[in-house]
Amino acid sequence: MTAPLGLAALTVLDIAPLQHVELAEQHGFDTIGLRLLPLRRAASRTRCTRTRLRSTP
């Protein structure tokens, strides 16, 4: 059994969380780390990211 490979949040600072999810999926990562703004400042982006995360295997 191999350990899961993850894409850490600090490795791709210049992209939005939704793009981070898509990038990780395209390149076969098993997990990701996200840094999100406080919910009150980025509620719509957070909702989009959560929706996208739910749709990935």
C-alpha positions in Angstrom: 0.0 0.0 0.0 1.3 3.4 -0.9 0.8 6.6 1.0 -1.5 9.2 -0.5 0.2 12.0 -2.4 -1.1 15.5 -1.6 -0.7 19.0 -3.1 0.0 21.4 -0.3 -1.5 24.9 -0.2 1.8 26.7 0.0 3.1 25.1 -3.2 0.7 27.0 -5.5 0.1 30.4 -3.8 -0.8 32.3 -7.0 -4.0 30.4 -7.8 -7.5 30.4 -6.3 -8.8 27.4 -4.3 -11.0 26.2 -7.1 -8.1 26.2 -9.5 -6.1 24.3 -6.8 -8.7 21.6 -6.7 -8.8 21.3 -10.5 -5.0 21.3 -10.8 -4.7 18.5 -8.2 -7.3 16.4 -10.0 -5.7 16.9 -13.4 -2.3 15.7 -12.1 -3.5 12.8 -10.0 -3.0 14.0 -6.4 -5.0 12.1 -3.8 -5.4 14.9 -1.3 -5.0 18.7 -1.2 -4.4 21.4 1.4 -6.3 24.6 1.1 -6.0 28.0 2.7 -9.3 29.8 2.7 -10.2 33.3 3.5 -12.6 33.8 6.4 -16.1 32.7 5.3 -17.6 36.2 5.7 -15.2 37.6 3.1 -15.3 34.9 0.5 -18.6 33.0 1.0 -19.4 32.5 -2.7 -15.9 31.3 -3.6 -15.9 28.9 -0.6 -19.3 27.5 -1.8 -17.9 26.9 -5.3 -14.8 25.2 -3.9 -16.8 23.0 -1.6 -19.2 22.0 -4.5 -16.2 21.2 -6.7 -14.6 19.1 -3.9 -17.7 17.1 -3.5 -17.8 16.3 -7.2 -14.2 14.8 -7.3 -13.6 11.1 -6.7 
